[in-house]
Amino acid sequence: SRIKGAIVGVCVCDALAGPYEWERPSNIPATITEYAPIQGLSGVFPTHQAGSYSNPGSHTLCLAQSLIDKHGKLNVQSIVQNLIHWKTTGWMSARPNEEPRFGYSTIEQALDVWPPFLLEATNLTFAGPGGDQITDAQKRKQIKRIVANGLKKVYNNRRLQNSEDSGSLIRCVPIALVSVAKGITDNDPDGLDWEDQALRSARAQSDITHPKIVCGDACVVYTSVLRTILGGHAERTTKGAIAAWVCNRDIADRKLRKLLRPKRDFASWQALGPERIRYNPNDRWEGAQDHVAQVLHGALRAFFTTDTFEDGVVRAIKLGGYYCKAIASVYGGLAGAYYGLEAIPQRWRDGLRRTGMIHHIATKMADL
């Protein structure tokens, strides 16, 4: 129920927040009673039907399908292929067979780097100098080299080096889900416990499109929290215990460390209260701009200051303002894992576009 809840939670919260993306916080209803359009999944986008999820949901499903296809192992080539398939055809989107429409974002620029490397991997001639067929080990080594070159190209891209948006965080949920039962790295190195492998995999999937350290750090913290929620130890899965766990990991990035380190316990989060994030005259909102550290902080804040899935997503949307969709989607993964699938209101599950496909993928994830 919790694994399914995390996948469905991302997609539901993505769809719920859609109508309010690009809105100033002052334009978002101030009270829960004014959120009827959200509760009815109404008007997600002017050109999208109600219940339509977008990038966060689609990218989460792309990563989940890769993990399913590779039996729980992280495979960069498979993840990139799935994301490019989404970008070019609308695969895994709420509107299948329609190419997604968005600006030249970080994710789009990163995916433009990868096709030559995928082509090289596809066109490898698997034969030795004498014409002998190379071994599977040699084949894997060549593909690993090609993938490493692709990652290096992404890392050396100046725009990608400077991007600190939440694109890799919003898709990260499946890493934690599958790692609860098994380790997921390409090589399953000896000497690493499952958590270390999961956290390395969280950073590795981030590096595919978002090489900045803060993006990887945010994915590591998010995965660590999700694993704590899903660990099944009653003493570790209260919100108080989870709050204390949030900052136990080393955090290299200063911005993320500054946001999370002072909040060492549940009371620190509760003290933030329900107030909407204040508007900044410089056209930015504290905690609301699409900076990955701010998005993670906003999602945790919504999670720790509410008691139900429904109240939390409303809080995330009200906190997030301009980038409420990213904050709500990250919240959806946390809350779905914590409360379980049954806690997501039935009307939201039923009203979600492509709900059958989403539940099928969620079930496959739970069965890994």
C-alpha positions in Angstrom: 0.0 0.0 0.0 2.8 2.4 0.8 4.8 1.7 -2.3 1.7 2.1 -4.4 0.7 5.2 -2.5 4.1 6.9 -3.2 3.8 6.4 -7.0 0.1 7.4 -7.1 0.7 10.2 -4.6 3.3 11.9 -6.9 0.9 11.8 -9.9 -2.2 12.9 -7.9 -0.4 15.9 -6.3 1.1 16.9 -9.6 -2.4 17.0 -11.1 -3.9 18.8 -8.1 -1.2 21.6 -8.2 -1.4 22.1 -12.0 -4.1 24.8 -11.9 -2.0 26.9 -9.5 1.4 26.8 -11.2 2.6 30.2 -12.3 0.2 31.8 -9.8 1.5 34.3 -7.2 0.8 33.1 -3.7 -1.7 36.0 -3.3 -3.8 34.5 -6.1 -4.1 31.1 -4.4 -7.2 30.7 -2.1 -6.3 31.4 1.5 -8.7 28.8 3.1 -9.3 25.1 2.5 -13.0 25.8 1.8 -12.0 27.7 -1.3 -10.1 24.7 -2.8 -13.1 23.0 -4.4 -11.4 23.1 -7.9 -8.4 21.3 -6.5 -10.5 18.7 -4.7 -12.4 18.0 -7.9 -9.3 17.9 -10.1 -10.7 20.7 -12.1 -8.9 22.7 -14.8 -5.4 21.4 -14.5 -4.3 23.3 -17.5 -6.3 25.3 -20.1 -5.6 22.7 -22.7 -5.5 19.6 -20.5 -8.4 17.7 -19.1 -9.0 17.6 -15.3 -6.8 15.1 -13.6 -3.8 15.5 -15.9 -0.4 15.1 -14.4 2.7 16.6 -16.1 6.5 16.3 -15.9 6.8 15.1 -12.3 4.4 12.3 -12.8 5.7 11.3 -16.2 9.3 11.3 -15.2 8.6 9.3 -12.1 6.8 6.7 -14.2 9.7 6.7 -16.7 12.2 5.9 -13.9 9.9 3.4 -12.3 9.5 1.5 -15.6 13.3 1.4 -16.1 13.7 -0.2 -12.7 11.0 -2.7 -13.4 12.5 -3.6 -16.8 16.0 -4.0 -15.2 14.7 -6.0 -12.2 15.4 -3.2 -9.7 18.8 -2.2 -11.0 19.8 1.3 -11.9 20.6 1.5 -15.6 21.5 4.9 -17.0 21.0 3.9 -20.6 17.5 2.6 -19.9 16.5 5.7 -17.9 17.7 8.1 -20.7 15.9 6.1 -23.4 12.7 6.3 -21.4 13.0 10.1 -20.8 13.8 10.7 -24.5 10.8 8.5 -25.4 8.6 10.7 -23.2 10.1 13.9 -24.6 9.6 13.0 -28.3 6.3 11.0 -28.1 4.5 11.9 -24.9 5.0 8.3 -23.6 4.0 7.9 -20.0 2.3 11.3 -20.1 -1.4 12.1 -19.3 -1.9 12.8 -22.9 -0.3 9.8 -24.8 1.0 10.3 -28.3 1.3 14.0 -27.8 4.7 15.6 -27.6 5.0 17.5 -24.3 5.1 21.3 -24.6 7.4 23.2 -22.4 10.3 25.8 -22.6 13.9 24.8 -23.2 14.3 23.5 -19.7 17.2 21.8 -17.9 15.7 18.4 -18.6 15.2 19.1 -22.3 18.8 20.4 -22.7 20.2 17.5 -20.9 18.3 15.0 -23.0 19.6 16.7 -26.1 23.1 15.7 -25.0 22.4 12.0 -24.9 21.3 10.7 -28.4 24.8 10.4 -29.9 25.9 8.2 -27.0 22.8 6.1 -27.2 23.4 5.7 -30.9 27.0 4.6 -30.3 25.8 2.1 -27.7 23.2 0.7 -30.1 25.7 0.5 -33.0 28.5 -1.2 -31.2 30.1 -4.0 -33.2 30.5 -6.8 -30.7 33.4 -8.6 -32.2 37.0 -8.8 -31.3 40.1 -8.2 -33.5 39.9 -11.6 -35.1 36.1 -11.5 -35.6 35.4 -13.5 -32.5 32.2 -12.5 -30.6 33.1 -10.5 -27.5 31.9 -11.6 -24.2 29.0 -10.2 -22.2 31.5 -8.7 -19.8 33.3 -6.9 -22.7 30.0 -5.6 -24.0 29.1 -4.2 -20.6 32.5 -2.6 -20.3 32.0 -0.8 -23.6 28.5 0.4 -22.7 29.8 1.6 -19.4 32.5 3.6 -21.1 29.9 5.2 -23.5 27.6 6.1 -20.6 30.5 7.6 -18.6 31.3 9.8 -21.6 27.7 10.9 -21.8 27.7 11.8 -18.1 30.9 13.7 -18.6 29.3 15.7 -21.5 26.4 16.5 -19.3 28.7 17.6 -16.4 30.7 19.8 -18.7 27.7 21.6 -20.1 27.8 25.1 -18.6 24.1 25.6 -18.4 23.6 22.2 -16.8 26.4 22.9 -14.4 24.6 26.0 -13.2 21.1 24.6 -13.0 19.7 24.0 -9.5 16.1 23.2 -10.4 14.1 20.3 -9.0 14.0 18.2 -12.2 15.9 15.2 -10.8 14.2 15.4 -7.4 10.6 15.2 -8.7 11.3 11.8 -10.4 13.4 10.3 -7.6 10.7 8.3 -5.6 11.1 4.9 -7.3 14.8 4.6 -6.2 13.7 4.5 -2.5 10.8 2.2 -3.2 12.7 -0.6 -4.9 15.7 -0.3 -2.6 13.7 -1.1 0.5 13.7 -4.7 -0.7 17.0 -4.9 -2.6 20.1 -2.9 -3.4 20.1 -1.1 -6.8 23.4 -0.2 -8.5 24.9 -1.3 -11.7 27.6 -3.5 -10.1 26.2 -4.3 -6.6 29.7 -3.6 -5.1 30.7 -5.6 -2.1 30.9 -3.9 1.2 27.9 -1.5 0.7 24.7 -1.9 2.6 21.4 -1.4 0.9 21.0 2.1 2.1 24.4 3.2 0.8 23.6 1.7 -2.5 20.2 3.4 -2.6 21.7 6.8 -1.8 24.4 6.4 -4.5 21.7 5.4 -6.9 19.7 8.5 -6.0 22.6 10.7 -6.8 23.5 8.7 -10.0 20.0 9.2 -11.4 20.2 12.9 -10.7 23.6 13.2 -12.5 21.9 12.0 -15.7 20.3 15.5 -16.2 21.3 17.6 -13.1 25.0 17.4 -12.3 25.0 20.2 -9.7 25.9 18.9 -6.2 22.8 20.4 -4.6 20.5 18.4 -6.9 22.2 15.1 -5.9 22.2 16.1 -2.2 18.5 16.8 -2.3 17.8 13.4 -4.0 19.9 11.7 -1.3 18.0 13.4 1.6 14.7 12.6 -0.1 15.6 9.0 -0.6 16.8 8.6 2.9 13.6 10.0 4.3 11.5 7.7 2.1 13.5 4.7 3.2 13.0 5.6 6.8 9.2 5.9 6.2 9.1 2.6 4.4 11.5 0.7 6.8 8.7 -0.8 8.8 10.2 0.0 12.2 7.5 1.6 14.3 9.9 3.5 16.4 11.4 5.1 13.3 8.3 5.9 11.3 6.6 8.4 13.6 6.8 11.9 12.2 9.0 12.9 15.1 11.5 10.2 14.3 11.4 11.0 10.6 12.0 14.7 11.4 15.0 13.8 13.5 16.4 11.6 10.7 16.2 14.3 8.0 19.5 15.9 8.7 21.5 12.8 9.7 23.1 12.6 6.3 26.1 14.7 5.4 25.0 17.6 3.2 27.7 19.1 1.0 25.7 22.0 -0.5 25.5 25.1 1.7 22.0 26.2 0.6 20.4 22.8 1.4 22.4 22.5 4.6 21.3 26.0 5.7 17.7 25.1 5.2 17.6 21.7 6.8 20.3 21.6 9.5 18.5 24.0 12.0 15.4 21.8 11.9 16.7 19.0 14.0 13.3 17.8 15.4 9.6 17.7 14.8 9.0 20.8 16.9 11.3 22.9 14.7 9.1 22.1 11.7 5.9 22.6 13.6 7.1 26.0 14.6 7.0 27.1 10.9 3.2 26.9 11.0 0.8 27.1 8.1 1.5 30.6 6.9 1.9 31.1 3.2 5.4 31.9 2.1 5.9 35.6 1.8 6.3 37.4 -1.5 9.7 38.8 -2.2 9.7 42.2 -4.1 12.5 40.9 -6.3 9.9 38.6 -8.1 10.9 35.5 -6.2 9.3 33.8 -3.3 11.2 32.4 -0.3 10.8 28.7 -0.5 8.7 28.9 -3.6 11.2 29.4 -6.5 12.1 26.2 -8.4 15.4 25.8 -6.5 15.8 22.1 -5.5 16.6 22.9 -1.9 13.6 25.2 -1.6 11.3 22.6 -3.2 12.5 19.8 -0.8 12.1 22.1 2.2 8.6 23.1 1.1 7.6 19.5 0.7 8.9 18.5 4.1 7.3 21.5 5.6 3.9 20.5 4.2 4.4 17.0 5.4 5.4 17.8 8.9 2.8 20.5 9.6 -0.3 18.5 8.6 -1.9 15.2 9.6 -3.6 13.9 6.5 -2.7 13.4 2.9 -5.4 15.8 1.8 -4.5 18.6 4.1 -0.8 18.3 3.2 -1.3 18.7 -0.5 -3.4 21.8 0.0 -0.6 23.1 2.3 2.0 22.3 -0.3 0.1 24.2 -3.0 -0.5 27.2 -0.8 3.2 27.3 0.3 4.5 26.8 -3.2 2.9 29.5 -5.2 4.7 29.9 -8.4 6.3 26.5 -8.3 3.7 24.7 -6.2 3.6 21.8 -8.6 7.2 20.7 -7.8 6.6 21.1 -4.1 3.3 19.3 -4.2 4.7 16.4 -6.2 7.6 15.8 -3.9 5.2 16.0 -1.0 3.0 13.4 -2.7 5.8 10.9 -2.7 6.4 11.4 1.0 2.8 11.4 2.0 1.8 8.5 -0.2 4.6 6.4 1.3 3.6 7.5 4.9 -0.2 7.3 4.8 -0.6 4.6 2.1 -2.6 4.3 -1.0 -6.0 4.1 0.8 -5.4 7.5 2.5 -5.4 9.2 -0.9 -9.1 10.3 -1.4 -10.9 7.9 -3.8 -12.2 10.8 -5.9 -8.7 11.9 -6.6 -7.5 8.4 -7.5 -10.6 7.9 -9.8 -10.2 11.3 -11.4 -6.6 10.9 -12.3 -5.8 10.6 -16.0 -4.4 7.1 -17.1 -5.1 5.8 -13.6 -5.0 2.2 -14.8 -1.5 2.6 -16.2 -0.3 4.3 -13.1 -1.7 1.6 -10.8 -0.2 -1.1 -13.0 3.3 0.4 -12.7 2.8 1.0 -9.0 1.8 -2.7 -8.6 4.9 -3.8 -10.5 7.1 -1.7 -8.3 5.6 -3.3 -5.2 6.2 -6.7 -6.6 9.9 -6.2 -7.4 
